[in-house]
Amino acid sequence: MDAQPLLELDGINLAFDRRVILEDLALNVARGESLAILGPSGSGKSVLLKVLIGLIKPDAGSVRFAGRDLVPLSEGEIAPIRARMAMLFQGGALFDSLTVGENVAYPLRVIGGFDEEALVARVRDRLALVGLPETEAMLPSQLSGGMKKRVALARALAGDPEVILYDEPTTGLDLLTARRIDDLIRSVQRRLHVTSIVVTHDLGSALRVSDRIAMLGDRRIEIVLPTTSFLTAEIPAVRELREAMSLP
């Protein structure tokens, strides 16, 4: 991982209708790392992802991608930067009327520059990468919940992003399928050398997918620790989490 952070948030403040969501939040993400952002439901994790990708502008603070602040940029200026990032939404957000192959190809058609042969090859490659070869002709209605998440990941990977943002990727899945999605997130990060940011309320998932864990609470990032030392850290918030999960 590079010493210079790829993503830097500093002094982020954000409120909706006078309700403060994020306050004086700071966070750095290194190029090539996998960072889990852990926090309870309603703590602002999904909002934070949208701030990172420039879909929501904070009321104050800076959001730097490769050294450039996204906050003052216009939509036209931020679009090519956002194209270097991909977001996997909680529900997968597949187009029901399109086949699996058409769903994965969709961002490539938006980007343009691919002839049909190259596009088909990229779709086939990305589906194989997530363990779903030869599923191009299927419809989303024919897929299980875990398969839908994998197709959504293949679509996110289609444009070769530098950063992938995951919004609660295992929500609604059974334990075995959730573990497989966690393993896939880690495998993709390592094989493609992408930077991964995973927001979750599931400590087990956070431990499996990350190099570091950041705890979001009281509207800001309270703690950032290496995953290997997270559970043994003698910090009140971590101790409370261990006690809540009946861990020693």
C-alpha positions as CSV (number, residue, x, y, z in Angstrom):
1,M,0.0,0.0,0.0
2,D,1.2,3.5,-0.8
3,A,2.0,5.9,2.1
4,Q,-0.1,8.6,0.5
5,P,-3.8,8.1,1.3
6,L,-6.0,7.6,-1.8
7,L,-9.0,9.0,0.0
8,E,-8.9,11.6,2.7
9,L,-11.8,13.0,4.6
10,D,-11.3,15.9,6.9
11,G,-13.6,18.0,9.1
12,I,-16.8,16.5,7.5
13,N,-20.0,18.0,8.8
14,L,-23.4,17.0,7.4
15,A,-27.0,17.6,8.6
16,F,-30.4,16.8,7.2
17,D,-33.2,19.1,8.4
18,R,-31.2,20.2,11.4
19,R,-30.4,16.6,12.3
20,V,-26.7,16.2,12.5
21,I,-25.5,13.0,10.7
22,L,-21.8,13.5,10.6
23,E,-19.7,15.9,12.7
24,D,-16.0,16.8,12.4
25,L,-15.4,13.4,10.8
26,A,-11.9,12.5,9.6
27,L,-10.8,9.3,7.8
28,N,-7.9,8.2,5.5
29,V,-7.9,5.2,3.2
30,A,-4.7,3.9,1.7
31,R,-4.5,2.8,-1.9
32,G,-5.0,-1.0,-2.1
33,E,-6.3,-1.6,1.4
34,S,-9.6,-3.0,2.5
35,L,-11.2,-0.9,5.2
36,A,-14.3,-1.9,7.1
37,I,-16.5,0.8,8.6
38,L,-18.3,-0.7,11.5
39,G,-21.3,0.9,13.1
40,P,-24.9,0.3,14.2
41,S,-27.9,0.7,11.9
42,G,-28.8,4.4,11.5
43,S,-25.3,5.6,12.4
44,G,-24.7,7.2,9.0
45,K,-22.5,4.6,7.3
46,S,-24.4,4.6,4.0
47,V,-24.5,8.4,4.0
48,L,-20.7,8.4,4.5
49,L,-20.3,6.2,1.4
50,K,-22.3,8.7,-0.7
51,V,-20.1,11.5,0.6
52,L,-17.0,9.5,-0.4
53,I,-18.2,9.0,-3.9
54,G,-19.5,12.6,-4.3
55,L,-23.2,11.8,-4.4
56,I,-23.8,13.9,-1.3
57,K,-21.8,17.1,-0.6
58,P,-21.0,17.8,3.0
59,D,-21.9,21.1,4.6
60,A,-18.3,21.5,5.6
61,G,-15.0,19.7,5.2
62,S,-13.0,18.2,2.3
63,V,-13.2,14.9,0.5
64,R,-9.9,14.3,-1.4
65,F,-9.4,11.6,-4.0
66,A,-5.8,11.2,-5.1
67,G,-5.2,14.6,-3.6
68,R,-8.0,16.5,-5.3
69,D,-10.9,17.8,-3.3
70,L,-14.3,16.7,-4.7
71,V,-16.4,19.1,-2.6
72,P,-16.1,22.2,-4.7
73,L,-16.3,20.4,-8.1
74,S,-19.3,20.6,-10.4
75,E,-21.2,17.4,-11.4
76,G,-19.4,17.6,-14.8
77,E,-16.0,17.9,-13.1
78,I,-16.6,15.1,-10.6
79,A,-18.1,12.6,-13.2
80,P,-14.7,11.3,-14.5
81,I,-13.4,11.0,-11.0
82,R,-16.5,9.1,-9.9
83,A,-15.9,6.7,-12.9
84,R,-12.8,5.5,-11.1
85,M,-15.0,4.3,-8.2
86,A,-17.8,1.8,-8.1
87,M,-20.5,1.3,-5.5
88,L,-22.3,-1.9,-4.6
89,F,-25.6,-1.0,-3.2
90,Q,-27.3,-2.9,-0.3
91,G,-30.0,-4.4,-2.5
92,G,-27.8,-5.0,-5.5
93,A,-29.9,-2.7,-7.7
94,L,-30.0,-5.0,-10.7
95,F,-32.3,-4.0,-13.6
96,D,-35.1,-6.7,-13.5
97,S,-35.9,-6.3,-17.2
98,L,-32.3,-7.0,-18.3
99,T,-30.4,-10.3,-18.4
100,V,-27.4,-10.9,-16.2
101,G,-25.1,-10.2,-19.1
102,E,-26.9,-7.0,-20.0
103,N,-26.8,-5.9,-16.3
104,V,-23.0,-6.4,-16.2
105,A,-22.5,-4.7,-19.6
106,Y,-24.6,-1.7,-18.7
107,P,-21.8,0.5,-17.2
108,L,-19.6,-0.4,-20.2
109,R,-22.2,0.8,-22.6
110,V,-22.5,4.1,-20.6
111,I,-18.7,4.6,-20.6
112,G,-18.5,3.7,-24.3
113,G,-15.4,2.8,-26.3
114,F,-16.0,-1.0,-26.3
115,D,-16.7,-2.9,-29.5
116,E,-19.2,-5.7,-29.0
117,E,-16.6,-8.5,-28.9
118,A,-14.5,-6.7,-26.2
119,L,-17.7,-6.0,-24.2
120,V,-18.9,-9.6,-24.3
121,A,-15.4,-10.8,-23.3
122,R,-15.3,-8.3,-20.3
123,V,-18.8,-9.4,-19.2
124,R,-17.8,-13.1,-19.4
125,D,-14.5,-12.5,-17.5
126,R,-16.2,-10.5,-14.6
127,L,-18.9,-13.1,-14.2
128,A,-16.3,-15.9,-14.0
129,L,-14.4,-13.8,-11.5
130,V,-17.4,-13.8,-9.1
131,G,-18.0,-17.5,-9.7
132,L,-21.0,-17.2,-12.0
133,P,-19.7,-18.4,-15.5
134,E,-22.3,-18.9,-18.3
135,T,-25.1,-17.1,-16.5
136,E,-25.4,-14.2,-19.0
137,A,-28.8,-15.3,-20.3
138,M,-30.5,-15.6,-16.9
139,L,-32.8,-13.0,-15.5
140,P,-32.5,-11.5,-12.0
141,S,-35.7,-13.2,-11.0
142,Q,-34.0,-16.6,-11.5
143,L,-31.2,-15.8,-9.1
144,S,-30.9,-16.4,-5.4
145,G,-30.0,-13.4,-3.1
146,G,-26.4,-14.4,-3.0
147,M,-26.2,-14.7,-6.8
148,K,-27.7,-11.3,-7.2
149,K,-25.0,-9.8,-4.9
150,R,-22.4,-11.5,-7.0
151,V,-23.9,-10.2,-10.3
152,A,-24.0,-6.7,-8.8
153,L,-20.3,-7.1,-7.9
154,A,-19.5,-8.2,-11.4
155,R,-21.2,-5.1,-12.7
156,A,-19.3,-2.9,-10.3
157,L,-16.0,-4.5,-11.5
158,A,-16.8,-4.2,-15.2
159,G,-15.3,-0.7,-15.6
160,D,-12.0,-1.6,-13.8
161,P,-12.6,0.8,-10.8
162,E,-9.8,1.7,-8.5
163,V,-12.1,1.8,-5.5
164,I,-15.2,-0.3,-4.6
165,L,-17.6,0.9,-2.0
166,Y,-19.8,-1.8,-0.4
167,D,-23.0,-0.9,1.4
168,E,-23.9,-3.7,3.9
169,P,-23.1,-6.4,1.3
170,T,-24.2,-9.3,3.4
171,T,-27.5,-7.9,4.7
172,G,-30.4,-10.3,4.2
173,L,-28.2,-13.3,3.4
174,D,-27.9,-16.6,5.4
175,L,-24.7,-17.1,7.3
176,L,-23.1,-19.5,4.8
177,T,-23.9,-17.2,1.8
178,A,-22.7,-14.1,3.8
179,R,-19.4,-15.9,4.4
180,R,-19.0,-16.6,0.7
181,I,-19.6,-12.9,-0.1
182,D,-17.1,-11.9,2.5
183,D,-14.5,-14.3,1.0
184,L,-15.3,-12.9,-2.5
185,I,-14.8,-9.3,-1.4
186,R,-11.4,-10.2,0.0
187,S,-10.4,-12.3,-3.0
188,V,-11.4,-9.5,-5.5
189,Q,-9.5,-6.9,-3.5
190,R,-6.3,-9.0,-3.5
191,R,-6.5,-10.2,-7.1
192,L,-7.4,-6.9,-8.7
193,H,-5.5,-4.7,-6.2
194,V,-8.5,-2.5,-5.8
195,T,-9.2,-0.3,-2.7
196,S,-12.2,-1.7,-0.8
197,I,-14.4,0.2,1.7
198,V,-17.0,-2.0,3.3
199,V,-19.7,-0.6,5.6
200,T,-21.4,-3.1,7.9
201,H,-22.9,-3.6,11.3
202,D,-21.6,-7.2,11.4
203,L,-18.4,-7.5,13.3
204,G,-17.7,-11.0,11.9
205,S,-17.9,-9.7,8.4
206,A,-15.7,-6.7,9.2
207,L,-13.0,-9.0,10.6
208,R,-13.1,-11.2,7.5
209,V,-12.9,-8.6,4.8
210,S,-10.6,-5.9,6.2
211,D,-7.0,-4.8,6.8
212,R,-8.3,-2.1,9.2
213,I,-11.6,-1.4,11.0
214,A,-13.0,2.0,11.6
215,M,-15.8,2.4,14.2
216,L,-18.4,5.0,13.4
217,G,-20.2,6.3,16.4
218,D,-21.5,9.6,17.8
219,R,-21.4,11.1,14.3
220,R,-17.7,10.6,13.7
221,I,-15.0,8.0,13.3
222,E,-14.1,7.1,16.9
223,I,-11.4,4.4,16.4
224,V,-9.3,3.0,13.5
225,L,-7.3,-0.1,14.3
226,P,-5.6,-2.9,12.4
227,T,-8.0,-5.8,12.1
228,T,-5.4,-8.2,13.7
229,S,-5.4,-6.2,16.9
230,F,-9.0,-5.0,16.9
231,L,-10.6,-7.6,19.3
232,T,-7.8,-7.4,21.8
233,A,-7.7,-3.6,22.0
234,E,-8.3,-2.3,25.5
235,I,-10.5,0.6,24.4
236,P,-14.0,1.2,26.0
237,A,-15.9,1.1,22.7
238,V,-14.2,-2.2,21.6
239,R,-14.7,-3.7,25.1
240,E,-18.4,-2.8,24.9
241,L,-18.7,-4.5,21.5
242,R,-17.0,-7.6,22.8
243,E,-19.4,-7.8,25.7
244,A,-22.4,-7.2,23.5
245,M,-21.3,-10.2,21.4
246,S,-20.3,-12.3,24.5
247,L,-16.7,-12.4,23.4
248,P,-13.9,-12.8,26.0
